[in-house]
């Protein structure tokens, strides 16, 4: 091993210091020029500031130097005219995309914003829009969501798109970690993981990566976690050692050998430990499939124990014993551990008792996959396991967790909603769709009696093939997306919103043929709001619809707003049920295909995912708040009855939320009572 002489290392350090000093002089000059420029001239002065700041932050000590200048940078106008100008409305989850951007200016402005908030959080700067506590809370969330920047080298994708720029976020986050302290980050990260797991998503790889980072932190002697990380052991053990026989993470082969020498009592203890961990977290350790596969040669009673089944699930397992054994052998592997959770919840739902479902599952077990389907699955998930096993894991998870489907970073909420609705309400139809897409590379649906082929349709809503999806969505969504878009094209020229005709044909016969919309399609203005709301109350509110529970899930459309209550866009959701919550508040429980349902829609409208009577995967809002974001709903025109005699006070509350958010600029000039629309 060769080492550099001390004088050589000293000269290199001196050169680096000189380089930083020289760049800081240039940065100070650029800031002064930007500050002196009039508003119309600032865009011309900004590139020099950003370019110099980028070069500074790539050097050791550069981020600290920029942090010291953050107040001057903001006062000079570096954030002027951008979303970063209002830091109180910034959303932590959006930082990931900004820091991965191939555009250097976007990365630099995001980094400058974090350093500005760091100065506020540490009390070095008083900011008129953000308190020290708010800044600290925001930064801990940002750090927790982007922890990979602290421990991981740039990926191949980052290197291709960002080049050396990929090092800048890493320099930034090392500086943030030193200033804020790892203990705050880890606690926030643990809180974030549990919040996501409460929603029981099908895709858990991001969560598993975060838990792995926590395990690395715990094992690193250079990182002092202090008193933090109290809930970490439960998460780490759920993946790496849920039971006594695999507590020290011995490796799959060693664990397999240990199982071979266990008696029934020891196997019972292992089965119970795995089941408790799985149902507690929604995560499955790779050791769990090893046990399940071992138990297929021993005892159905122990399989039921290892899956954590109630009497319903046990009866289903015993009735369909051969099918369950075949599913375990074909789909539950160390590389597809979540299949065990999907299988357990599928048995708990009792859907195998529906006559078509068990035969359809046997078909799935032997389904030949097309070359295109195999290629897609291998590209997305790797080749550690066969594409058929990977797809079977996806099928089990979707049937067991129908509300865990996510649309990924794609505009395909309609397709994700359809898959979820079929898994929830019509599982054999979902299995038919999977068979057509995976085997035949084609899905045929009908629109008003006319067949539509996914291969003959021109294009879908998504401009490119989405890859960040679960196995079933990965195969089926491209076909559904094209058919959905084609149905929309068939409605061109019709008066009103095309969802009136598309939704019942696309989602299923149970979608109500009655349709209400409160936005005039041509002008974008709100119209006939009073009647719209009274129709909604009469259709869905138990106090106004004769206490009729919602029988089938119904498609609906909402106007999504950000944390400042500003309009973001239209979004497809599913109405699931309307009930009193534990606090006697009437709530709407709904499915949101967005990957994370726990959102702040501004003006006090915070979507809840746990703690208010939600089942796994449900989101909820008080009825009035939900109604204020609703713009489309379906109903059965034969069951609706009279318009609800809702008190004006209740309606005024809904309209108030609407006026303060997306409806602010959409209300007609004459007030809320616009003329009846078409």
C-alpha positions as CSV (number, residue, x, y, z in Angstrom):
1,X,0.0,0.0,0.0
2,X,1.4,3.4,-1.0
3,X,0.8,6.6,0.8
4,X,1.2,10.2,-0.2
5,X,3.9,12.2,1.6
6,X,2.6,14.8,4.1
7,X,3.9,17.7,2.1
8,X,2.1,16.5,-1.1
9,X,-1.2,16.1,0.8
10,X,-0.7,19.6,2.3
11,X,0.0,21.2,-1.1
12,X,-3.2,19.5,-2.6
13,X,-5.3,20.8,0.3
14,X,-3.8,24.3,-0.1
15,X,-4.6,24.2,-3.8
16,X,-8.2,23.1,-3.1
17,X,-8.5,26.0,-0.5
18,X,-7.2,28.5,-3.0
19,X,-9.6,27.3,-5.7
20,X,-12.6,27.6,-3.3
21,X,-11.4,31.1,-2.2
22,X,-11.2,32.2,-5.8
23,X,-14.6,30.9,-6.7
24,X,-16.2,32.5,-3.6
25,X,-14.9,35.9,-4.8
26,X,-16.5,35.3,-8.2
27,X,-19.7,34.2,-6.4
28,X,-19.9,37.3,-4.3
29,X,-19.4,39.4,-7.4
30,X,-22.2,37.6,-9.2
31,X,-24.6,38.0,-6.2
32,X,-23.9,41.7,-6.1
33,X,-24.6,42.1,-9.8
34,X,-27.9,40.1,-9.4
35,X,-29.0,42.2,-6.4
36,X,-28.2,45.5,-8.2
37,X,-30.2,44.5,-11.4
38,X,-33.7,45.6,-11.9
39,X,-36.4,42.9,-11.9
40,X,-36.6,42.7,-15.7
41,X,-32.9,42.3,-16.0
42,X,-32.4,39.7,-13.2
43,X,-33.0,36.6,-15.5
44,X,-29.9,37.7,-17.5
45,X,-27.7,37.9,-14.4
46,X,-29.0,34.6,-12.8
47,X,-27.0,32.0,-14.9
48,X,-23.7,33.4,-13.7
49,X,-24.8,33.0,-10.1
50,X,-26.1,29.5,-10.5
51,X,-23.0,28.3,-12.5
52,X,-20.6,29.7,-9.9
53,X,-22.6,28.3,-7.0
54,X,-22.6,24.9,-8.7
55,X,-18.8,24.9,-8.9
56,X,-18.5,26.1,-5.3
57,X,-20.8,23.4,-3.9
58,X,-18.9,20.6,-5.7
59,X,-15.9,21.5,-3.6
60,X,-15.2,20.4,0.0
61,X,-16.5,23.2,2.3
62,X,-18.5,24.7,-0.6
63,X,-21.9,24.0,0.8
64,X,-21.0,25.6,4.2
65,X,-19.8,28.7,2.3
66,X,-23.0,28.9,0.3
67,X,-25.1,28.4,3.4
68,X,-23.4,31.5,4.9
69,X,-24.4,33.5,1.8
70,X,-28.0,32.0,1.6
71,X,-29.7,35.2,3.0
72,X,-27.9,37.4,0.5
73,X,-28.7,35.0,-2.4
74,X,-32.4,35.1,-1.6
75,X,-32.5,38.8,-1.1
76,X,-30.7,39.2,-4.5
77,X,-33.6,37.4,-6.2
78,X,-32.2,33.9,-6.9
79,X,-35.7,32.3,-6.2
80,X,-37.7,35.1,-7.7
81,X,-40.6,34.0,-9.9
82,X,-40.2,30.3,-9.1
83,X,-41.9,27.8,-6.7
84,X,-38.9,28.2,-4.4
85,X,-39.9,31.8,-3.7
86,X,-42.6,30.5,-1.3
87,X,-40.8,28.0,0.9
88,X,-43.8,27.5,3.2
89,X,-45.5,25.6,0.4
90,X,-42.6,23.4,-0.7
91,X,-43.3,19.6,-0.7
92,X,-40.5,17.4,0.6
93,X,-41.4,14.5,-1.8
94,X,-40.8,16.6,-4.9
95,X,-37.1,17.2,-4.0
96,X,-36.1,13.7,-5.3
97,X,-37.1,14.6,-8.9
98,X,-35.5,18.0,-8.7
99,X,-32.2,16.6,-7.4
100,X,-32.2,13.9,-10.1
101,X,-32.8,16.5,-12.9
102,X,-30.5,16.5,-15.8
103,X,-30.9,20.3,-15.8
104,X,-28.0,21.8,-13.8
105,X,-29.9,24.9,-12.8
106,X,-32.8,22.9,-11.3
107,X,-30.4,20.9,-9.2
108,X,-28.5,24.1,-8.1
109,X,-31.7,26.1,-7.2
110,X,-33.0,23.1,-5.2
111,X,-29.7,22.9,-3.3
112,X,-29.7,26.6,-2.6
113,X,-33.2,26.3,-1.3
114,X,-32.2,23.5,1.1
115,X,-29.2,25.5,2.3
116,X,-31.4,28.6,2.9
117,X,-33.7,26.5,5.0
118,X,-30.8,25.0,6.9
119,X,-29.7,28.5,7.9
120,X,-33.2,29.2,9.0
121,X,-33.5,25.9,10.9
122,X,-30.2,26.6,12.8
123,X,-31.4,30.0,13.8
124,X,-28.8,31.9,11.8
125,X,-31.4,33.6,9.6
126,X,-34.9,34.9,10.5
127,X,-37.2,34.2,7.5
128,X,-40.5,36.1,7.1
129,X,-42.3,33.0,5.6
130,X,-40.9,30.0,7.5
131,X,-40.1,29.5,11.1
132,X,-37.1,27.7,12.4
133,X,-39.2,24.7,13.5
134,X,-40.9,24.5,10.1
135,X,-37.6,24.6,8.3
136,X,-36.1,21.9,10.6
137,X,-39.2,19.7,10.1
138,X,-39.0,20.1,6.3
139,X,-35.3,19.3,6.1
140,X,-35.6,16.2,8.2
141,X,-38.4,14.9,5.9
142,X,-36.2,15.7,2.8
143,X,-33.3,13.9,4.4
144,X,-35.4,10.9,5.2
145,X,-36.9,10.7,1.7
146,X,-33.5,11.0,0.1
147,X,-31.3,9.0,2.5
148,X,-29.8,7.1,-0.5
149,X,-27.8,10.3,-1.3
150,X,-25.9,9.9,1.9
151,X,-24.8,6.3,1.4
152,X,-25.1,5.4,-2.3
153,X,-22.8,6.2,-5.1
154,X,-24.5,7.6,-8.3
155,X,-26.3,5.0,-10.3
156,X,-25.6,4.4,-13.9
157,X,-28.8,6.3,-14.8
158,X,-27.6,9.3,-12.8
159,X,-24.2,9.2,-14.3
160,X,-25.7,9.1,-17.8
161,X,-28.2,12.0,-17.2
162,X,-26.2,14.2,-14.8
163,X,-22.5,13.4,-15.1
164,X,-20.4,15.0,-12.5
165,X,-23.5,17.0,-11.4
166,X,-24.7,13.9,-9.6
167,X,-22.0,14.5,-6.9
168,X,-23.6,17.9,-5.9
169,X,-26.7,16.5,-4.1
170,X,-24.3,14.1,-2.2
171,X,-22.1,17.0,-1.1
172,X,-25.2,18.8,-0.1
173,X,-26.7,16.0,2.0
174,X,-23.4,15.2,3.8
175,X,-23.4,18.9,4.8
176,X,-27.1,18.7,5.9
177,X,-26.5,15.5,7.9
178,X,-23.5,17.0,9.8
179,X,-25.5,20.2,10.6
180,X,-28.8,18.5,11.5
181,X,-27.6,15.3,13.0
182,X,-28.3,11.7,11.9
183,X,-30.5,11.1,14.9
184,X,-33.2,13.4,13.6
185,X,-33.1,11.9,10.2
186,X,-33.4,8.3,11.4
187,X,-36.4,9.1,13.6
188,X,-38.1,10.9,10.7
189,X,-37.3,8.1,8.3
190,X,-38.8,5.5,10.7
191,X,-41.9,7.5,11.1
192,X,-42.2,7.9,7.3
193,X,-41.7,4.1,6.8
194,X,-44.5,3.2,9.2
195,X,-46.8,5.8,7.6
196,X,-46.3,4.2,4.2
197,X,-46.6,0.7,5.5
198,X,-50.0,1.5,7.2
199,X,-51.3,1.9,3.6
200,X,-50.1,-1.6,2.7
201,X,-48.8,-0.9,-0.8
202,X,-48.0,-3.8,-3.2
203,X,-44.7,-2.2,-4.1
204,X,-42.5,-2.2,-1.1
205,X,-39.0,-2.2,-2.6
206,X,-38.5,1.6,-1.8
207,X,-39.4,0.8,1.8
208,X,-37.1,-2.1,2.0
209,X,-34.2,0.0,0.6
210,X,-34.9,2.6,3.4
211,X,-34.9,-0.1,6.0
212,X,-31.6,-1.4,4.6
213,X,-30.1,2.1,5.0
214,X,-31.2,2.2,8.6
215,X,-29.5,-1.2,9.2
216,X,-26.3,0.2,7.6
217,X,-26.5,3.2,9.9
218,X,-26.9,1.0,12.9
219,X,-23.8,-1.0,11.9
220,X,-21.6,1.9,11.1
221,X,-19.4,2.8,14.2
222,X,-18.8,6.3,12.7
223,X,-22.5,7.3,13.0
224,X,-23.8,8.2,16.4
225,X,-27.6,7.7,16.5
226,X,-27.8,8.8,20.1
227,X,-31.2,7.9,21.5
228,X,-32.9,7.8,18.1
229,X,-34.0,4.9,16.1
230,X,-36.3,3.4,18.8
231,X,-38.6,1.8,16.2
232,X,-35.9,0.7,13.9
233,X,-35.2,-2.8,15.3
234,X,-38.8,-3.9,14.5
235,X,-38.4,-2.9,10.9
236,X,-34.9,-4.2,10.4
237,X,-35.8,-7.6,12.0
238,X,-38.9,-7.9,9.8
239,X,-36.6,-8.3,6.8
240,X,-33.4,-9.8,8.2
241,X,-34.3,-11.9,11.2
242,X,-38.0,-12.1,12.3
243,X,-37.6,-15.4,14.2
244,X,-35.2,-17.0,16.6
245,X,-33.6,-19.3,14.1
246,X,-32.7,-16.5,11.7
247,X,-32.2,-13.7,14.2
248,X,-28.6,-13.1,13.2
249,X,-29.4,-13.2,9.4
250,X,-27.4,-16.4,8.8
251,X,-28.2,-16.8,5.1
252,X,-30.9,-18.9,3.3
253,X,-28.8,-22.1,3.0
254,X,-27.9,-22.1,6.7
255,X,-31.6,-21.5,7.6
256,X,-32.7,-24.3,5.3
257,X,-30.4,-26.7,7.1
258,X,-31.7,-25.5,10.5
259,X,-35.3,-26.2,9.5
260,X,-34.4,-29.8,8.5
261,X,-33.4,-30.6,12.1
262,X,-36.4,-28.9,13.8
263,X,-39.2,-30.8,15.5
264,X,-42.9,-29.7,15.3
265,X,-42.7,-27.4,18.4
266,X,-39.7,-25.5,16.9
267,X,-41.4,-25.2,13.5
268,X,-44.6,-23.9,15.3
269,X,-42.5,-21.2,16.9
270,X,-40.9,-20.2,13.6
271,X,-44.3,-20.2,11.9
272,X,-45.9,-18.0,14.5
273,X,-42.9,-15.6,14.5
274,X,-43.0,-15.1,10.8
275,X,-46.8,-14.6,10.7
276,X,-46.7,-12.0,13.5
277,X,-43.9,-10.0,11.7
278,X,-45.7,-10.2,8.3
279,X,-49.0,-9.0,9.5
280,X,-47.5,-6.4,11.8
281,X,-45.5,-4.6,9.1
282,X,-46.9,-5.9,5.7
283,X,-43.3,-6.9,4.9
284,X,-42.1,-10.4,4.3
285,X,-38.5,-11.6,5.0
286,X,-36.8,-13.8,2.4
287,X,-36.6,-16.5,5.1
288,X,-40.4,-16.8,5.3
289,X,-40.8,-18.5,1.8
290,X,-38.0,-21.0,2.8
291,X,-40.2,-22.0,5.8
292,X,-43.4,-22.2,3.8
293,X,-41.9,-24.3,1.1
294,X,-40.5,-26.6,3.8
295,X,-43.9,-26.9,5.5
296,X,-45.6,-28.1,2.3
297,X,-44.0,-31.4,3.0
298,X,-45.2,-31.4,6.6
299,X,-48.4,-29.9,7.9
300,X,-51.3,-27.8,6.6
301,X,-51.9,-26.7,10.2
302,X,-48.4,-25.2,10.3
303,X,-48.9,-23.5,6.9
304,X,-52.0,-21.8,8.3
305,X,-49.9,-20.7,11.3
306,X,-47.1,-19.4,9.1
307,X,-49.6,-17.4,7.0
308,X,-51.3,-16.1,10.2
309,X,-54.8,-17.2,9.0
310,X,-58.0,-16.8,10.9
311,X,-60.8,-19.4,10.7
312,X,-61.9,-18.0,7.3
313,X,-58.5,-18.4,5.8
314,X,-57.9,-21.8,7.4
315,X,-61.1,-23.1,5.9
316,X,-60.2,-21.8,2.5
317,X,-56.8,-23.3,2.7
318,X,-58.2,-26.8,3.6
319,X,-60.9,-26.6,0.9
320,X,-58.3,-25.6,-1.8
321,X,-55.3,-27.5,-0.3
322,X,-53.8,-28.6,-3.6
323,X,-54.1,-25.2,-5.2
324,X,-52.5,-23.5,-2.2
325,X,-49.6,-25.9,-2.2
326,X,-49.2,-25.3,-6.0
327,X,-49.2,-21.6,-5.5
328,X,-46.5,-21.8,-2.8
329,X,-44.3,-24.0,-4.9
330,X,-44.7,-21.9,-8.0
331,X,-44.9,-18.3,-6.7
332,X,-43.5,-18.1,-3.1
333,X,-39.7,-17.9,-3.3
334,X,-37.0,-16.0,-1.5
335,X,-36.9,-13.7,-4.5
336,X,-40.7,-13.1,-4.4
337,X,-41.3,-13.0,-0.6
338,X,-44.3,-10.6,-0.8
339,X,-46.3,-13.4,-2.5
340,X,-46.7,-15.0,1.0
341,X,-48.5,-11.9,2.2
342,X,-50.6,-11.8,-0.9
343,X,-51.5,-15.4,-0.5
344,X,-52.5,-15.0,3.1
345,X,-54.8,-12.1,2.4
346,X,-56.3,-13.7,-0.6
347,X,-57.2,-16.7,1.5
348,X,-58.6,-14.4,4.2
349,X,-60.8,-12.7,1.7
350,X,-62.4,-16.1,0.8
351,X,-62.5,-15.2,-2.9
352,X,-61.5,-18.8,-3.9
353,X,-65.1,-19.7,-2.9
354,X,-66.3,-17.8,-6.0
355,X,-66.8,-20.5,-8.6
356,X,-64.6,-19.0,-11.4
357,X,-61.6,-17.9,-9.2
358,X,-60.0,-21.3,-8.3
359,X,-60.0,-22.5,-11.9
360,X,-58.7,-19.2,-13.1
361,X,-55.8,-19.5,-10.5
362,X,-55.0,-23.0,-11.9
363,X,-54.9,-21.4,-15.4
364,X,-52.5,-18.7,-14.0
365,X,-50.2,-21.4,-12.7
366,X,-49.7,-22.9,-16.1
367,X,-50.1,-19.7,-18.1
368,X,-47.6,-19.4,-21.0
369,X,-46.2,-15.9,-21.2
370,X,-45.6,-14.1,-24.5
371,X,-42.0,-13.1,-25.3
372,X,-43.0,-9.4,-24.8
373,X,-44.4,-10.1,-21.3
374,X,-41.3,-12.1,-20.3
375,X,-39.0,-9.3,-21.6
376,X,-41.0,-6.6,-19.7
377,X,-40.9,-8.5,-16.4
378,X,-37.1,-9.3,-16.7
379,X,-36.3,-5.7,-17.6
380,X,-38.2,-4.3,-14.6
381,X,-37.4,-7.0,-11.9
382,X,-34.3,-8.8,-13.1
383,X,-33.8,-12.4,-13.9
384,X,-33.2,-13.9,-10.4
385,X,-36.6,-15.7,-10.7
386,X,-38.7,-16.7,-13.7
387,X,-41.1,-14.2,-15.2
388,X,-44.0,-16.5,-14.5
389,X,-43.2,-16.7,-10.8
390,X,-42.8,-12.9,-10.7
391,X,-46.2,-12.4,-12.3
392,X,-47.8,-14.9,-10.0
393,X,-46.4,-12.9,-7.0
394,X,-48.0,-9.8,-8.5
395,X,-51.4,-11.6,-9.0
396,X,-51.4,-12.9,-5.4
397,X,-50.5,-9.4,-4.1
398,X,-53.2,-7.7,-6.2
399,X,-55.9,-10.1,-5.1
400,X,-54.8,-9.9,-1.5
401,X,-54.2,-6.1,-1.5
402,X,-56.6,-4.6,-4.1
403,X,-56.2,-1.2,-2.5
404,X,-52.4,-1.4,-2.7
405,X,-52.2,-0.8,-6.4
406,X,-50.1,2.3,-7.4
407,X,-49.9,4.1,-10.7
408,X,-46.2,4.9,-10.4
409,X,-44.9,8.2,-11.8
410,X,-47.4,7.9,-14.8
411,X,-50.7,9.6,-15.8
412,X,-52.5,6.2,-15.7
413,X,-54.7,6.7,-12.7
414,X,-57.7,5.4,-14.7
415,X,-56.0,2.0,-15.5
416,X,-54.7,1.6,-11.9
417,X,-58.2,2.3,-10.6
418,X,-59.7,-0.3,-12.9
419,X,-57.2,-3.0,-11.8
420,X,-57.9,-2.2,-8.2
421,X,-61.7,-2.2,-8.7
422,X,-61.6,-5.5,-10.5
423,X,-59.4,-7.1,-7.8
424,X,-61.7,-5.7,-5.1
425,X,-65.0,-6.5,-6.8
426,X,-64.6,-8.9,-9.7
427,X,-61.4,-11.0,-9.2
428,X,-62.1,-13.5,-11.9
429,X,-62.4,-10.6,-14.5
430,X,-59.0,-9.3,-13.3
431,X,-57.5,-12.8,-13.8
432,X,-59.0,-12.9,-17.3
433,X,-57.4,-9.6,-18.2
434,X,-54.1,-10.8,-16.9
435,X,-54.3,-14.0,-19.0
436,X,-55.2,-12.0,-22.2
437,X,-52.4,-9.4,-21.7
438,X,-49.7,-11.8,-20.6
439,X,-50.4,-14.6,-23.0
440,X,-51.9,-13.0,-26.1
441,X,-50.4,-9.4,-26.0
442,X,-53.9,-8.1,-26.6
443,X,-57.0,-7.2,-24.6
444,X,-60.4,-6.7,-26.2
445,X,-63.1,-4.7,-24.5
446,X,-66.4,-3.4,-25.8
447,X,-67.6,0.2,-26.0
448,X,-71.3,0.6,-26.7
449,X,-71.4,-2.8,-28.4
450,X,-68.3,-2.3,-30.5
451,X,-65.1,-4.3,-29.8
452,X,-61.9,-2.4,-29.1
453,X,-58.5,-4.0,-29.4
454,X,-55.6,-2.8,-27.3
455,X,-53.3,-3.6,-30.3
456,X,-55.4,-1.8,-32.8
457,X,-55.8,1.4,-30.7
458,X,-53.4,4.2,-31.6
459,X,-51.9,5.4,-28.3
460,X,-52.7,5.8,-24.6
461,X,-52.7,8.6,-22.1
462,X,-49.1,7.7,-21.1
463,X,-46.5,8.8,-23.7
464,X,-44.2,6.0,-23.0
465,X,-44.4,2.5,-21.5
466,X,-44.4,2.8,-17.7
467,X,-41.8,0.6,-15.9
468,X,-42.2,1.6,-12.2
469,X,-45.2,-0.6,-11.6
470,X,-46.1,-3.9,-9.8
471,X,-45.9,-7.1,-12.1
472,X,-49.6,-7.2,-13.0
473,X,-49.8,-3.5,-13.8
474,X,-46.6,-3.7,-15.8
475,X,-48.2,-6.2,-18.2
476,X,-51.8,-5.0,-18.2
477,X,-51.7,-1.2,-17.9
478,X,-50.2,-0.5,-21.4
479,X,-53.2,-2.3,-22.9
480,X,-55.8,-0.7,-20.6
481,X,-54.3,2.7,-21.2
482,X,-54.7,2.4,-25.0
483,X,-58.3,1.2,-24.7
484,X,-59.2,3.9,-22.3
485,X,-57.8,6.6,-24.6
486,X,-59.6,5.0,-27.6
487,X,-62.9,5.1,-25.7
488,X,-62.3,8.8,-25.1
489,X,-61.6,9.3,-28.8
490,X,-65.0,7.6,-29.6
491,X,-66.7,10.3,-27.5
492,X,-65.2,13.3,-29.4
493,X,-67.9,15.6,-30.5
494,X,-70.3,14.6,-27.8
495,X,-71.6,17.3,-25.5
496,X,-70.2,17.2,-21.9
497,X,-67.6,15.2,-20.2
498,X,-66.6,11.9,-21.9
499,X,-66.3,10.1,-18.5
500,X,-70.1,10.0,-18.6
501,X,-69.9,7.2,-21.2
502,X,-66.4,5.9,-20.7
503,X,-66.4,5.0,-17.0
504,X,-69.3,2.5,-17.0
505,X,-67.9,0.8,-20.1
506,X,-64.3,0.7,-18.9
507,X,-64.8,-0.2,-15.3
508,X,-67.8,-2.5,-15.2
509,X,-71.6,-2.8,-15.2
510,X,-71.8,-1.8,-11.5
511,X,-70.6,1.8,-12.3
512,X,-73.7,4.0,-12.0
513,X,-75.2,5.2,-15.2
514,X,-76.3,8.4,-13.6
515,X,-73.6,11.1,-13.9
516,X,-73.1,14.5,-12.4
517,X,-70.3,17.0,-13.0
518,X,-70.0,20.5,-11.5
519,X,-67.6,22.0,-14.1
520,X,-68.7,23.3,-17.5
521,X,-66.4,21.4,-19.9
522,X,-66.2,24.2,-22.5
523,X,-65.4,27.1,-20.1
524,X,-63.9,25.3,-17.1
525,X,-66.3,27.3,-14.8
526,X,-68.3,25.8,-12.0
527,X,-72.0,25.5,-12.7
528,X,-75.1,24.3,-10.9
529,X,-73.1,23.7,-7.8
530,X,-76.1,23.6,-5.4
531,X,-77.9,20.8,-7.4
532,X,-74.6,18.9,-7.8
533,X,-74.0,18.8,-4.0
534,X,-77.6,17.9,-3.2
535,X,-77.4,15.0,-5.7
536,X,-74.1,13.8,-4.0
537,X,-75.6,14.0,-0.5
538,X,-78.8,12.2,-1.7
539,X,-76.7,9.4,-3.4
540,X,-74.0,8.8,-0.8
541,X,-74.7,10.4,2.6
542,X,-76.4,7.9,5.0
543,X,-78.5,10.6,6.6
544,X,-79.9,11.6,3.2
545,X,-80.1,8.4,1.2
546,X,-82.2,6.3,3.5
547,X,-79.1,4.8,5.3
548,X,-78.3,2.8,2.2
549,X,-74.7,1.5,2.3
550,X,-72.6,1.8,-0.9
551,X,-72.8,-1.7,-2.5
552,X,-70.3,-1.5,-5.3
553,X,-67.2,0.7,-5.5
554,X,-67.9,3.7,-7.8
555,X,-65.6,5.7,-10.0
556,X,-65.3,9.4,-9.2
557,X,-63.2,12.4,-10.1
558,X,-61.6,14.9,-7.8
559,X,-59.8,18.2,-8.3
560,X,-56.4,17.7,-6.6
561,X,-54.9,20.7,-4.8
562,X,-51.5,21.3,-3.2
563,X,-50.7,22.2,0.3
564,X,-51.5,25.9,-0.5
565,X,-55.0,24.7,-1.8
566,X,-53.9,25.6,-5.4
567,X,-55.4,23.5,-8.3
568,X,-53.0,20.8,-9.5
569,X,-55.2,18.7,-11.9
570,X,-58.0,16.2,-12.3
571,X,-57.6,12.8,-10.7
572,X,-59.5,9.4,-10.8
573,X,-60.4,7.8,-7.5
574,X,-62.8,5.1,-6.3
575,X,-65.6,5.7,-3.7
576,X,-65.6,2.7,-1.3
577,X,-67.9,3.5,1.6
578,X,-69.3,6.3,3.7
579,X,-69.5,5.7,7.5
580,X,-69.2,7.4,10.8
581,X,-65.6,7.2,12.1
582,X,-64.7,6.4,15.7
583,X,-65.2,10.1,16.6
584,X,-68.7,10.1,15.1
585,X,-67.6,12.2,12.1
586,X,-69.2,11.1,8.8
587,X,-66.3,10.3,6.5
588,X,-65.9,9.2,2.9
589,X,-63.5,6.3,2.5
590,X,-61.9,6.1,-0.9
591,X,-59.1,4.5,-2.9
592,X,-56.5,6.8,-4.5
593,X,-54.2,5.2,-7.1
594,X,-51.5,7.8,-6.3
595,X,-48.7,5.9,-4.6
596,X,-49.1,7.7,-1.3
597,X,-52.7,8.7,-0.3
598,X,-51.6,10.7,2.8
599,X,-51.7,14.2,1.2
600,X,-52.2,17.7,2.3
601,X,-54.7,19.4,0.0
602,X,-54.5,22.8,1.7
603,X,-57.0,24.8,3.8
604,X,-56.9,22.2,6.5
605,X,-57.9,19.4,4.2
606,X,-55.5,16.6,5.1
607,X,-56.2,13.2,3.7
608,X,-56.0,10.5,6.4
609,X,-54.8,7.0,5.9
610,X,-54.9,5.6,9.5
611,X,-56.4,6.5,12.8
612,X,-59.9,7.4,11.6
613,X,-61.4,3.9,10.9
614,X,-59.5,3.3,7.6
615,X,-58.9,-0.2,6.4
616,X,-55.6,-1.0,4.8
617,X,-55.2,1.0,1.6
618,X,-58.1,3.4,2.2
619,X,-57.9,7.2,2.3
620,X,-60.5,9.2,4.0
621,X,-61.9,12.8,4.6
622,X,-64.8,14.2,6.4
623,X,-67.8,14.2,4.1
624,X,-67.9,18.0,3.6
625,X,-64.2,18.3,2.9
626,X,-64.4,15.4,0.3
627,X,-67.4,17.0,-1.4
628,X,-65.4,20.2,-1.8
629,X,-62.8,18.5,-3.9
630,X,-65.3,16.3,-5.9
631,X,-66.1,17.3,-9.5
632,X,-67.5,14.0,-11.0
633,X,-69.5,11.2,-9.5
634,X,-71.7,8.3,-10.8
635,X,-74.9,7.1,-9.2
636,X,-77.9,4.8,-9.9
637,X,-80.6,7.0,-11.3
638,X,-83.3,4.5,-10.2
639,X,-82.2,4.6,-6.6
640,X,-81.3,8.2,-6.0
641,X,-84.8,9.5,-5.1
642,X,-85.4,13.2,-4.2
643,X,-82.6,15.8,-4.0
644,X,-81.4,15.9,-0.4
645,X,-82.8,18.5,1.9
646,X,-79.4,19.4,3.1
647,X,-79.2,22.4,5.4
648,X,-77.8,25.6,3.9
649,X,-75.3,25.7,6.7
650,X,-73.8,22.3,5.6
651,X,-73.7,23.4,1.9
652,X,-72.1,26.7,2.9
653,X,-69.3,24.8,4.7
654,X,-68.6,22.7,1.5
655,X,-68.7,25.8,-0.7
656,X,-66.4,27.6,1.6
657,X,-63.7,25.0,1.2
658,X,-64.3,25.1,-2.5
659,X,-64.1,28.9,-2.8
660,X,-60.8,28.9,-0.9
661,X,-59.2,26.3,-3.2
662,X,-59.7,25.1,-6.8
663,X,-63.0,26.9,-7.2
664,X,-61.7,30.4,-6.4
665,X,-61.4,31.4,-10.1
666,X,-64.1,29.1,-11.4
667,X,-67.1,30.5,-9.8
668,X,-69.5,32.3,-12.1
669,X,-69.6,36.1,-11.7
670,X,-73.3,36.0,-10.5
671,X,-72.5,33.7,-7.6
672,X,-72.9,30.1,-6.8
673,X,-76.2,29.5,-8.6
674,X,-75.2,29.2,-12.2
675,X,-77.6,28.2,-14.9
676,X,-78.3,24.5,-15.4
677,X,-75.6,23.0,-17.6
678,X,-76.2,20.6,-20.5
